[in-house]
Amino acid sequence: MPAYWLGEREFRTKGDAEREVSDLLKRYDFNVVVTREEDDQLLRDALDKHPKVGEKVGPGIEYFRIIRTPLGNHKGPLAVWVNGDSAPFSYKDCFKAPSHRQQVVDSMRYEVQPQVNAYFESRSATDTLRSDESGIPLTPDNVNVAYFQGPRFIDLANAFAEAAGGWEVFELATTTERGLARFVDRDLAGRWHAHHQEHAVLGLLSKPENRQRPRF
């Protein structure tokens, strides 16, 4: 059985990942901000899998607060945005079966990961590991390649899917050790690689800077 991944964390099963998030919520009292960096990152990675991730992330998340859920005396996460607004979400929704569109978007990210890796290596080789937003020096353990100087990744994905004929034309096959999917049609994959290479504007951010920006 393939492992289940939340961001860079590997879990034996999806249920194990869901329990990890549930245990996280139990560690905090009501109306308390999530302060531990690893807890903050876990919630961000879980939210990436929410069926309405774009609505929940908004203009970017500043931090999470633990709140009382609308139905019952339970704890739930509140995403507080960089503009001061906020959006509650159910962590359980993050672990429901993803839609075909979500699976295709995940596959698109996987397909172009070599381009993202190559960009980082080129910046490292030319000694330009600095944030393209703040100018601060970056280290390999405090850097993210981000889409913030041009179209968002989801904009690139939407444009390509529309030109290809819609999300239903993408057939996926799970062939990786992470359980991630690749395009069955390798000609279509090549066209996506070329589209991303032509239109993506990559840049470097520190991990804290990147956490405050929407993934989608």
Backbone bond lengths (Angstrom), bond angles and torsions (degrees), N, CA, C in turn:
res aa  C-N    CA-C-N  psi(-1)  N-CA   C-N-CA  omega(-1)  CA-C   N-CA-C  phi
1 M - - - 1.471 - - 1.532 108.88 -
2 P 1.352 118.55 129.79 1.454 120.46 178.62 1.525 111.42 -62.56
3 A 1.323 115.55 148.75 1.458 119.84 175.99 1.523 109.64 -69.22
4 Y 1.331 115.51 164.43 1.463 121.04 177.37 1.523 107.46 -110.76
5 W 1.319 116.01 131.68 1.455 120.69 -175.17 1.518 111.47 -114.84
6 L 1.329 116.20 136.30 1.460 123.67 166.99 1.523 105.94 -118.92
7 G 1.316 117.11 106.73 1.451 119.08 -174.15 1.514 110.11 59.82
8 E 1.327 116.34 -122.76 1.462 121.16 179.64 1.521 112.75 -97.55
9 R 1.331 117.80 5.08 1.467 120.86 -178.71 1.520 110.38 -97.64
10 E 1.318 115.36 132.78 1.463 121.70 -179.09 1.527 109.67 -102.25
11 F 1.324 115.99 134.09 1.456 123.00 176.19 1.523 108.74 -123.65
12 R 1.319 114.92 152.19 1.472 118.66 -179.63 1.520 110.92 -64.84
13 T 1.336 117.13 -40.45 1.462 121.66 179.94 1.528 109.36 -140.29
14 K 1.326 115.44 166.23 1.461 120.31 174.41 1.519 110.54 -62.58
15 G 1.334 117.17 -36.46 1.457 120.80 178.39 1.515 112.21 -61.30
16 D 1.333 116.95 -37.74 1.466 120.37 177.44 1.528 110.79 -63.32
17 A 1.328 116.39 -40.91 1.462 120.41 178.95 1.525 110.82 -64.90
18 E 1.327 116.48 -41.98 1.461 120.49 179.71 1.531 110.87 -64.04
19 R 1.329 117.06 -39.90 1.467 120.24 178.05 1.526 111.32 -65.88
20 E 1.323 116.94 -34.02 1.463 120.16 178.14 1.530 110.68 -62.41
21 V 1.329 116.39 -41.42 1.465 119.96 178.09 1.525 110.24 -68.74
22 S 1.329 117.05 -40.87 1.465 120.90 177.92 1.527 110.86 -60.39
23 D 1.326 116.72 -43.46 1.468 120.56 178.60 1.530 111.07 -64.32
24 L 1.327 116.25 -36.41 1.463 120.44 177.48 1.527 110.34 -58.63
25 L 1.332 116.58 -47.53 1.464 120.37 -178.39 1.524 111.37 -61.45
26 K 1.316 116.99 -35.65 1.464 120.98 -178.55 1.525 112.42 -68.13
27 R 1.326 116.91 -23.04 1.469 120.11 -177.77 1.531 112.69 -76.41
28 Y 1.323 117.03 -14.61 1.465 120.73 -176.62 1.528 110.57 -111.18
29 D 1.325 116.19 146.31 1.460 121.21 174.43 1.527 109.78 -80.29
30 F 1.320 115.60 166.77 1.459 120.47 176.19 1.531 110.61 -61.05
31 N 1.331 115.10 142.41 1.471 123.59 175.36 1.522 112.82 65.63
32 V 1.327 116.38 25.88 1.462 121.36 178.70 1.529 109.09 -107.21
33 V 1.323 116.19 139.72 1.461 121.67 178.02 1.527 109.65 -77.41
34 V 1.314 116.48 138.44 1.466 121.75 176.11 1.526 107.52 -74.83
35 T 1.318 116.48 112.74 1.458 120.99 -172.04 1.526 113.96 -105.31
36 R 1.326 117.39 -27.13 1.472 118.58 -178.88 1.520 109.25 -70.42
37 E 1.329 116.34 130.11 1.459 120.82 -175.31 1.521 111.89 -59.43
38 E 1.347 116.59 -40.30 1.463 118.97 -178.24 1.525 111.39 -69.28
39 D 1.335 117.44 -31.46 1.463 120.42 176.53 1.527 110.64 -70.86
40 D 1.322 116.05 -43.19 1.461 120.98 177.29 1.529 110.52 -57.89
41 Q 1.335 116.03 -44.68 1.465 119.94 -178.65 1.521 111.35 -66.58
42 L 1.326 117.43 -37.85 1.463 120.50 179.35 1.526 110.59 -62.17
43 L 1.330 117.21 -42.18 1.463 120.13 178.56 1.522 111.25 -66.31
44 R 1.318 117.62 -37.71 1.464 120.41 177.53 1.527 110.66 -64.86
45 D 1.320 116.42 -42.39 1.464 119.65 179.96 1.520 111.26 -67.02
46 A 1.335 117.01 -38.01 1.462 120.09 176.85 1.523 110.49 -65.64
47 L 1.328 116.88 -42.98 1.461 120.68 -178.14 1.523 111.63 -63.89
48 D 1.324 117.40 -28.26 1.468 120.59 176.12 1.525 111.88 -57.47
49 K 1.325 117.24 -23.89 1.460 121.74 -177.90 1.531 112.55 -96.88
50 H 1.309 117.38 1.87 1.473 120.70 179.92 1.529 109.66 -68.98
51 P 1.334 118.48 139.18 1.474 120.08 -178.86 1.523 113.72 -62.60
52 K 1.339 117.67 -20.81 1.465 121.14 177.62 1.528 109.78 -119.64
53 V 1.320 115.27 45.96 1.460 120.11 -173.56 1.520 111.88 -58.26
54 G 1.329 118.40 -39.83 1.457 120.63 -179.01 1.510 112.55 -60.25
55 E 1.346 116.40 -41.41 1.464 120.85 178.98 1.525 111.20 -68.10
56 K 1.317 116.94 -35.29 1.461 120.78 -175.25 1.533 112.72 -80.50
57 V 1.331 116.63 -30.48 1.463 120.31 -179.20 1.525 111.18 -82.00
58 G 1.330 116.88 -32.53 1.456 120.39 178.53 1.518 112.51 58.25
59 P 1.337 117.99 -137.79 1.464 121.08 -179.18 1.528 113.39 -79.03
60 G 1.319 117.37 -0.09 1.460 122.05 -178.07 1.517 110.32 131.22
61 I 1.323 116.23 144.88 1.464 121.20 -175.15 1.526 110.61 -96.97
62 E 1.324 115.12 126.99 1.469 121.17 175.58 1.528 110.08 -82.16
63 Y 1.338 116.13 -47.55 1.465 120.78 179.44 1.522 108.94 -165.76
64 F 1.327 115.99 174.53 1.460 122.56 176.55 1.529 109.57 -113.68
65 R 1.327 115.08 145.60 1.452 121.72 174.44 1.528 108.04 -125.06
66 I 1.319 117.27 144.13 1.462 121.27 178.07 1.528 108.70 -89.74
67 I 1.327 116.18 125.74 1.463 120.99 -176.43 1.524 110.25 -126.19
68 R 1.305 114.82 170.61 1.460 121.60 174.30 1.528 107.85 -83.27
69 T 1.318 117.50 128.43 1.458 120.50 -178.04 1.525 110.45 -67.78
70 P 1.342 117.29 150.58 1.466 120.60 -178.58 1.527 113.15 -59.66
71 L 1.318 116.61 -34.78 1.466 120.76 -178.41 1.522 109.67 -108.59
72 G 1.307 116.58 97.32 1.459 119.34 176.95 1.511 113.03 99.77
73 N 1.314 114.61 169.32 1.459 121.86 -176.82 1.526 109.84 -93.56
74 H 1.326 115.70 59.38 1.459 120.98 -177.04 1.525 109.93 -117.09
75 K 1.323 115.34 162.32 1.455 121.05 178.68 1.522 110.04 -94.36
76 G 1.315 115.13 140.56 1.454 120.91 177.52 1.516 110.23 -146.35
77 P 1.335 118.03 161.45 1.459 121.10 -179.07 1.529 112.19 -88.76
78 L 1.314 115.08 144.08 1.460 122.97 172.89 1.518 107.34 -117.91
79 A 1.329 117.14 122.11 1.461 121.36 176.60 1.523 108.60 -85.65
80 V 1.324 116.81 115.48 1.465 121.73 178.82 1.526 107.83 -97.19
81 W 1.319 115.94 121.43 1.460 121.64 -173.01 1.523 112.32 -82.46
82 V 1.327 114.84 165.23 1.462 120.72 -179.03 1.529 112.06 -66.67
83 N 1.334 117.90 -19.90 1.472 120.53 178.67 1.528 112.87 -93.53
84 G 1.343 116.75 4.98 1.454 121.26 177.89 1.509 114.98 95.96
85 D 1.339 117.90 -18.37 1.461 120.57 175.34 1.528 109.25 -74.54
86 S 1.317 117.10 175.57 1.462 119.60 -176.72 1.518 110.66 -153.66
87 A 1.325 115.21 165.53 1.461 121.31 179.17 1.524 109.06 -147.81
88 P 1.336 118.22 121.03 1.467 120.06 173.53 1.522 109.60 -76.94
89 F 1.316 116.44 155.55 1.462 119.22 174.82 1.520 109.56 -150.67
90 S 1.315 115.00 154.50 1.459 121.52 177.21 1.522 109.14 -89.66
91 Y 1.314 116.51 121.82 1.465 118.21 179.41 1.516 111.24 -65.63
92 K 1.331 116.99 -26.02 1.465 119.56 179.17 1.524 111.24 -65.62
93 D 1.344 116.70 -31.87 1.464 119.54 177.90 1.524 111.56 -64.44
94 C 1.323 116.68 -24.65 1.465 120.70 -179.27 1.522 112.06 -69.85
95 F 1.323 116.72 -16.30 1.463 120.14 -175.89 1.527 112.62 -111.86
96 K 1.321 116.55 10.91 1.457 119.62 174.03 1.522 109.50 -76.98
97 A 1.325 115.95 161.95 1.461 119.90 -178.38 1.526 110.11 -58.50
98 P 1.332 118.88 129.23 1.464 120.74 -178.57 1.521 111.39 -72.00
99 S 1.318 115.27 153.04 1.463 119.95 175.14 1.525 109.50 -71.78
100 H 1.320 116.36 165.42 1.465 119.83 177.39 1.526 110.23 -59.74
101 R 1.324 116.61 -39.76 1.467 119.89 179.58 1.527 110.43 -60.92
102 Q 1.327 117.50 -44.10 1.463 120.03 178.98 1.523 110.93 -61.27
103 Q 1.328 116.21 -40.85 1.458 119.95 179.64 1.525 110.99 -64.37
104 V 1.333 116.61 -38.95 1.464 119.89 179.18 1.528 110.46 -66.08
105 V 1.328 117.15 -42.67 1.466 120.17 179.11 1.528 110.57 -61.68
106 D 1.330 117.42 -42.39 1.466 120.59 176.39 1.522 110.53 -60.82
107 S 1.332 115.97 -41.29 1.458 120.47 178.72 1.522 111.04 -64.74
108 M 1.325 116.34 -39.50 1.464 120.08 177.98 1.524 110.84 -59.58
109 R 1.323 116.95 -42.13 1.466 120.22 177.54 1.534 110.46 -61.27
110 Y 1.326 115.42 -45.21 1.460 119.28 -179.19 1.529 111.00 -63.08
111 E 1.333 116.68 -40.92 1.463 121.05 -176.35 1.530 112.39 -62.11
112 V 1.324 117.46 -34.12 1.471 119.64 -176.35 1.528 112.44 -102.16
113 Q 1.323 117.70 9.09 1.461 119.61 179.35 1.526 112.86 -57.50
114 P 1.350 119.75 -36.45 1.469 118.69 176.45 1.530 112.92 -59.29
115 Q 1.329 117.93 -34.89 1.466 120.29 176.96 1.528 110.75 -66.29
116 V 1.329 115.73 -41.75 1.462 120.30 179.15 1.528 110.18 -64.33
117 N 1.331 116.03 -43.33 1.467 120.31 178.36 1.527 111.14 -62.40
118 A 1.338 116.12 -41.58 1.465 120.45 -179.31 1.524 111.03 -64.18
119 Y 1.330 116.54 -36.59 1.468 120.10 178.27 1.528 110.07 -63.51
120 F 1.327 116.36 -45.89 1.461 119.30 178.91 1.527 110.77 -61.03
121 E 1.326 116.83 -44.42 1.465 120.17 -178.73 1.524 111.12 -62.61
122 S 1.341 117.03 -37.02 1.463 119.61 179.61 1.525 111.13 -67.38
123 R 1.326 117.00 -37.80 1.465 120.04 177.78 1.523 110.60 -68.41
124 S 1.322 115.78 -39.28 1.463 120.01 179.00 1.522 110.97 -65.45
125 A 1.341 116.03 -41.74 1.462 120.60 -177.42 1.524 112.15 -67.79
126 T 1.330 117.09 -27.79 1.467 120.73 -179.62 1.524 112.52 -97.69
127 D 1.334 116.11 11.91 1.466 122.15 176.24 1.531 111.88 56.34
128 T 1.338 115.45 43.61 1.474 120.23 178.86 1.525 110.21 -121.30
129 L 1.338 116.61 40.10 1.464 120.25 177.53 1.527 109.38 -80.65
130 R 1.318 114.46 75.12 1.458 122.27 175.86 1.516 109.18 -131.43
131 S 1.314 116.00 149.12 1.457 120.07 177.97 1.522 109.91 -63.21
132 D 1.315 116.45 130.76 1.464 120.62 176.90 1.522 111.78 -79.24
133 E 1.322 116.81 -1.45 1.461 120.77 176.48 1.525 111.31 -102.56
134 S 1.333 116.27 -51.86 1.468 119.98 -174.67 1.525 113.65 -105.41
135 G 1.331 116.96 -18.08 1.455 120.54 -178.42 1.512 114.90 84.43
136 I 1.344 117.74 1.09 1.463 119.72 -178.27 1.524 110.19 -70.83
137 P 1.339 117.89 147.47 1.466 120.37 176.37 1.530 110.61 -64.17
138 L 1.316 115.78 145.19 1.457 121.83 -179.70 1.517 109.95 -118.69
139 T 1.315 115.58 154.27 1.459 122.57 175.26 1.522 108.65 -119.60
140 P 1.334 118.03 159.81 1.466 119.62 -178.53 1.520 114.22 -56.37
141 D 1.347 118.02 -25.96 1.463 119.59 179.32 1.530 112.31 -94.75
142 N 1.321 117.08 4.73 1.471 120.99 177.10 1.523 109.20 -139.82
143 V 1.318 115.50 61.72 1.466 120.33 -179.49 1.523 109.39 -152.87
144 N 1.319 115.53 143.14 1.463 122.09 172.42 1.521 108.74 -134.86
145 V 1.320 115.71 139.11 1.463 120.64 169.56 1.522 107.03 -83.36
146 A 1.331 116.91 125.43 1.464 120.52 -171.08 1.525 111.66 -132.13
147 Y 1.332 113.93 156.39 1.463 122.41 175.13 1.532 106.93 -102.38
148 F 1.315 118.20 89.02 1.462 118.94 -178.13 1.522 112.64 -136.33
149 Q 1.324 117.58 -4.05 1.463 120.86 -179.56 1.524 111.91 -105.19
150 G 1.310 116.47 1.11 1.460 121.81 -178.45 1.514 109.10 -154.67
151 P 1.328 118.15 -149.98 1.468 119.77 179.34 1.519 111.99 -62.15
152 R 1.331 115.70 143.64 1.457 120.49 174.66 1.525 109.62 -66.97
153 F 1.316 115.76 159.03 1.462 118.51 178.64 1.521 111.03 -57.45
154 I 1.338 117.11 -42.77 1.457 119.86 -177.63 1.519 111.14 -65.05
155 D 1.334 118.08 -29.63 1.462 120.74 176.16 1.525 110.38 -67.66
156 L 1.325 116.62 -41.90 1.465 120.81 176.01 1.523 110.63 -61.00
157 A 1.335 115.92 -44.24 1.462 120.85 -178.78 1.523 111.27 -65.15
158 N 1.321 116.98 -44.69 1.466 120.56 -179.49 1.523 111.46 -62.30
159 A 1.327 116.86 -43.63 1.461 120.71 -179.09 1.523 110.95 -63.45
160 F 1.330 116.39 -41.84 1.464 119.20 -179.54 1.520 111.20 -68.21
161 A 1.328 116.82 -42.32 1.463 120.26 179.89 1.520 111.11 -62.20
162 E 1.321 117.09 -41.13 1.468 120.35 179.14 1.521 110.83 -63.72
163 A 1.337 116.74 -43.18 1.463 120.37 179.92 1.525 111.96 -67.17
164 A 1.339 116.15 -30.06 1.469 120.68 -178.21 1.521 112.54 -79.69
165 G 1.346 117.40 -14.75 1.457 119.94 179.68 1.508 114.95 115.27
166 G 1.331 117.25 10.38 1.462 120.37 177.79 1.513 112.42 107.94
167 W 1.332 115.70 163.30 1.460 121.34 -175.24 1.517 113.02 -64.24
168 E 1.322 117.17 -25.18 1.465 119.93 -175.70 1.523 112.89 -71.20
169 V 1.336 118.46 -13.89 1.468 119.48 -178.77 1.527 111.55 -79.06
170 F 1.322 117.35 -10.86 1.462 120.36 -176.40 1.527 110.17 -89.78
171 E 1.317 116.00 114.88 1.460 121.91 174.54 1.525 107.72 -101.33
172 L 1.325 116.02 132.68 1.455 120.78 -173.76 1.515 111.44 -116.07
173 A 1.328 115.40 150.34 1.464 121.63 175.61 1.515 108.23 -133.83
174 T 1.323 117.43 126.84 1.459 121.76 179.41 1.519 108.41 -81.88
175 T 1.329 115.41 109.33 1.462 119.21 -174.70 1.521 113.33 -131.88
176 T 1.324 118.65 4.57 1.458 119.88 -175.59 1.518 111.07 -105.48
177 E 1.330 115.45 162.36 1.463 120.33 -178.93 1.526 111.47 -66.98
178 R 1.319 117.55 -21.10 1.456 120.92 177.15 1.525 111.84 -85.95
179 G 1.316 117.08 -1.89 1.448 118.75 -177.00 1.517 112.35 78.01
180 L 1.335 116.99 13.82 1.454 120.91 178.78 1.524 110.10 -83.04
181 A 1.325 115.40 159.11 1.459 120.21 -173.96 1.524 111.41 -103.48
182 R 1.332 115.05 149.26 1.459 122.52 173.14 1.519 108.04 -117.02
183 F 1.325 116.12 157.96 1.457 120.16 174.91 1.525 109.24 -66.13
184 V 1.307 117.31 133.07 1.461 120.99 173.05 1.524 109.74 -67.88
185 D 1.322 117.13 -43.80 1.467 123.27 179.72 1.528 108.22 -79.42
186 R 1.326 116.45 102.16 1.455 119.61 -175.58 1.527 112.49 -73.97
187 D 1.344 117.48 -22.48 1.459 119.38 172.71 1.526 109.68 -66.42
188 L 1.330 116.53 -42.39 1.461 121.15 176.46 1.524 110.10 -63.20
189 A 1.321 116.38 -39.21 1.466 120.31 177.54 1.528 110.59 -61.31
190 G 1.332 116.29 -43.06 1.459 119.86 178.97 1.516 112.54 -62.40
191 R 1.328 115.99 -38.07 1.466 119.92 177.35 1.528 111.09 -65.98
192 W 1.333 116.39 -38.10 1.462 120.13 176.78 1.524 110.69 -66.05
193 H 1.329 117.23 -42.23 1.463 120.34 177.32 1.530 110.10 -57.12
194 A 1.345 116.38 -44.98 1.463 120.86 -178.38 1.529 111.17 -66.55
195 H 1.330 116.62 -39.88 1.465 121.18 178.79 1.528 110.25 -61.90
196 H 1.307 116.02 -45.35 1.462 120.34 179.50 1.522 110.79 -65.11
197 Q 1.323 116.80 -43.77 1.458 120.96 -179.48 1.528 111.03 -59.93
198 E 1.328 116.47 -38.01 1.464 120.87 -176.73 1.527 112.83 -76.91
199 H 1.321 117.32 -38.02 1.460 119.84 -168.19 1.535 115.24 -107.62
200 A 1.320 118.29 -20.43 1.466 119.66 -177.89 1.526 110.63 -71.07
201 V 1.319 116.09 134.97 1.465 122.14 174.48 1.527 106.38 -115.06
202 L 1.321 115.44 100.08 1.456 120.48 -175.45 1.524 110.92 -89.92
203 G 1.302 115.44 157.16 1.455 121.33 176.90 1.514 109.68 -156.74
204 L 1.315 116.21 171.11 1.457 121.43 -179.59 1.524 110.54 -109.22
205 L 1.329 115.13 138.81 1.456 122.98 174.25 1.519 108.62 -134.77
206 S 1.314 116.53 155.95 1.461 119.01 168.79 1.521 108.18 -70.15
207 K 1.315 116.81 161.78 1.463 119.34 179.49 1.530 112.16 -61.35
208 P 1.356 119.48 -43.13 1.467 117.98 176.45 1.525 112.87 -61.25
209 E 1.337 117.59 -39.70 1.467 120.11 177.65 1.522 110.82 -62.99
210 N 1.323 116.11 -43.01 1.461 119.92 -177.56 1.520 112.05 -67.95
211 R 1.339 117.28 -33.73 1.460 119.94 -179.13 1.527 111.89 -63.68
212 Q 1.310 117.19 -24.98 1.461 120.57 -178.00 1.525 112.72 -87.29
213 R 1.317 116.44 0.96 1.462 119.31 -179.62 1.522 109.73 -109.29
214 P 1.342 116.39 146.40 1.469 119.01 179.24 1.514 110.88 -67.58
215 R 1.342 115.60 141.79 1.459 119.91 174.78 1.522 111.03 -75.65
216 F 1.344 116.54 -24.44 1.454 120.18 -172.95 1.514 110.35 -121.63
